[in-house]
Amino acid sequence: MQRLESNLPDDGSVRAMVVTERQFENMKILVGTKTLQELKVPTGQVLMF
């Protein structure tokens, strides 16, 4: 979060949402399918970019 806060733009709006790993694991895909990269990562492992 500090990295984000130290690189904020001068104008506009930036929002961040913090979720637990469990909340992330329980996320449902409403439209589309998992990406190839998501399919390669074992369940329970979080991958963020």
N, CA, C and O of each residue as an XYZ file, in Angstrom:
196
protein
N       0.828     -1.181      0.000
C       0.000      0.000      0.000
C       0.878      1.253      0.000
O       0.528      2.250     -0.631
N       2.003      1.212      0.694
C       2.890      2.377      0.733
C       3.414      2.720     -0.654
O       3.531      3.894     -1.006
N       3.729      1.694     -1.443
C       4.228      1.926     -2.804
C       3.169      2.629     -3.643
O       3.479      3.538     -4.414
N       1.942      2.213     -3.492
C       0.841      2.853     -4.209
C       0.683      4.297     -3.756
O       0.574      5.206     -4.579
N       0.671      4.500     -2.451
C       0.473      5.842     -1.903
C       1.593      6.800     -2.299
O       1.354      7.996     -2.464
N       2.803      6.289     -2.452
C       3.923      7.170     -2.803
C       3.977      7.482     -4.299
O       4.794      8.298     -4.723
N       3.130      6.853     -5.100
C       3.127      7.077     -6.550
C       1.772      7.535     -7.072
O       1.413      7.236     -8.211
N       1.032      8.246     -6.261
C      -0.289      8.711     -6.675
C      -0.177      9.843     -7.688
O       0.733     10.667     -7.595
N      -1.091      9.892     -8.655
C      -1.075     10.993     -9.619
C      -1.532     12.289     -8.964
O      -2.190     12.268     -7.923
N      -1.182     13.417     -9.575
C      -1.580     14.717     -9.033
C      -3.083     14.944     -9.166
O      -3.694     15.591     -8.315
N      -3.669     14.419    -10.220
C      -5.100     14.601    -10.465
C      -5.789     13.247    -10.554
O      -5.141     12.212    -10.709
N      -7.101     13.273    -10.455
C      -7.877     12.051    -10.617
C      -8.247     11.434     -9.289
O      -8.192     12.075     -8.240
N      -8.621     10.188     -9.363
C      -9.083      9.474     -8.184
C      -8.502      8.063     -8.193
O      -8.561      7.370     -9.208
N      -7.949      7.647     -7.077
C      -7.386      6.303     -6.946
C      -8.009      5.657     -5.723
O      -8.050      6.246     -4.643
N      -8.496      4.433     -5.910
C      -9.102      3.692     -4.803
C      -8.418      2.339     -4.689
O      -7.974      1.772     -5.688
N      -8.337      1.831     -3.483
C      -7.761      0.507     -3.254
C      -8.685     -0.268     -2.326
O      -9.300      0.298     -1.422
N      -8.769     -1.547     -2.561
C      -9.592     -2.394     -1.707
C      -8.713     -3.528     -1.186
O      -8.011     -4.177     -1.961
N      -8.750     -3.760      0.088
C      -7.955     -4.811      0.705
C      -8.868     -6.002      0.973
O      -9.920     -5.865      1.598
N      -8.451     -7.176      0.492
C      -9.212     -8.403      0.738
C      -8.275     -9.447      1.321
O      -7.070     -9.421      1.070
N      -8.823    -10.348      2.086
C      -8.023    -11.435      2.643
C      -7.814    -12.496      1.563
O      -8.503    -12.495      0.544
N      -6.860    -13.400      1.792
C      -6.632    -14.487      0.838
C      -7.886    -15.339      0.692
O      -8.217    -15.782     -0.408
N      -8.573    -15.564      1.785
C      -9.793    -16.380      1.738
C     -10.869    -15.707      0.880
O     -11.542    -16.368      0.090
N     -11.024    -14.404      1.039
C     -11.993    -13.675      0.223
C     -11.608    -13.758     -1.253
O     -12.473    -13.928     -2.111
N     -10.324    -13.640     -1.547
C      -9.847    -13.717     -2.927
C     -10.114    -15.099     -3.517
O     -10.541    -15.216     -4.665
N      -9.861    -16.153     -2.724
C     -10.093    -17.523     -3.175
C     -11.564    -17.771     -3.476
O     -11.888    -18.554     -4.369
N     -12.454    -17.115     -2.745
C     -13.890    -17.323     -2.917
C     -14.509    -16.423     -3.980
O     -15.728    -16.420     -4.154
N     -13.687    -15.662     -4.689
C     -14.181    -14.775     -5.725
C     -14.819    -15.599     -6.842
O     -14.291    -16.639     -7.235
N     -15.951    -15.131     -7.346
C     -16.663    -15.823     -8.417
C     -16.484    -15.072     -9.724
O     -16.516    -13.842     -9.755
N     -16.296    -15.814    -10.797
C     -16.219    -15.222    -12.132
C     -17.644    -15.110    -12.648
O     -18.338    -16.118    -12.781
N     -18.080    -13.901    -12.937
C     -19.449    -13.679    -13.398
C     -19.556    -13.728    -14.914
O     -20.567    -14.182    -15.450
N     -18.529    -13.268    -15.604
C     -18.520    -13.280    -17.069
C     -17.138    -13.725    -17.517
O     -16.138    -13.255    -16.975
N     -17.060    -14.609    -18.483
C     -15.779    -15.063    -19.003
C     -15.275    -16.298    -18.277
O     -16.018    -16.960    -17.552
N     -14.001    -16.597    -18.484
C     -13.381    -17.774    -17.881
C     -12.029    -17.381    -17.294
O     -11.540    -16.273    -17.514
N     -11.433    -18.307    -16.544
C     -10.109    -18.058    -15.985
C      -9.089    -17.965    -17.114
O      -9.218    -18.628    -18.143
N      -8.072    -17.132    -16.904
C      -6.998    -17.017    -17.888
C      -6.102    -18.250    -17.792
O      -6.176    -18.997    -16.817
N      -5.263    -18.464    -18.792
C      -4.328    -19.587    -18.749
C      -3.426    -19.497    -17.528
O      -3.099    -20.510    -16.910
N      -3.027    -18.277    -17.186
C      -2.158    -18.090    -16.023
C      -2.885    -18.483    -14.736
O      -2.288    -19.108    -13.859
N      -4.152    -18.128    -14.613
C      -4.926    -18.495    -13.430
C      -5.086    -20.007    -13.325
O      -5.081    -20.556    -12.223
N      -5.226    -20.680    -14.453
C      -5.378    -22.132    -14.451
C      -4.094    -22.835    -14.025
O      -4.147    -23.936    -13.476
N      -2.933    -22.210    -14.272
C      -1.644    -22.807    -13.921
C      -1.317    -22.677    -12.435
O      -0.556    -23.483    -11.900
N      -1.879    -21.678    -11.766
C      -1.578    -21.425    -10.356
C      -2.457    -22.330     -9.499
O      -3.677    -22.326     -9.661
N      -1.857    -23.113     -8.582
C      -2.656    -23.991     -7.725
C      -3.679    -23.205     -6.906
O      -3.441    -22.056     -6.533
N      -4.811    -23.837     -6.634
C      -5.849    -23.213     -5.815
C      -5.265    -22.841     -4.462
O      -4.527    -23.625     -3.864
N      -5.589    -21.663     -3.983
C      -5.089    -21.215     -2.691
C      -3.858    -20.333     -2.804
O      -3.448    -19.715     -1.821
N      -3.262    -20.265     -3.990
C      -2.097    -19.415     -4.180
C      -2.537    -18.128     -4.854
O      -3.173    -18.160     -5.907
N      -2.204    -17.011     -4.257
C      -2.604    -15.714     -4.793
C      -1.505    -15.192     -5.703
O      -0.324    -15.243     -5.362
N      -1.909    -14.687     -6.869
C      -0.969    -14.125     -7.823
C      -1.467    -12.757     -8.226
O      -2.532    -12.638     -8.830
N      -0.705    -11.714     -7.898
C      -1.117    -10.339     -8.191
C      -0.075     -9.655     -9.053
O       1.117     -9.952     -8.968
N      -0.544     -8.726     -9.890
C       0.357     -7.924    -10.710
C       0.086     -6.477    -10.494
O       0.744     -5.628    -11.097
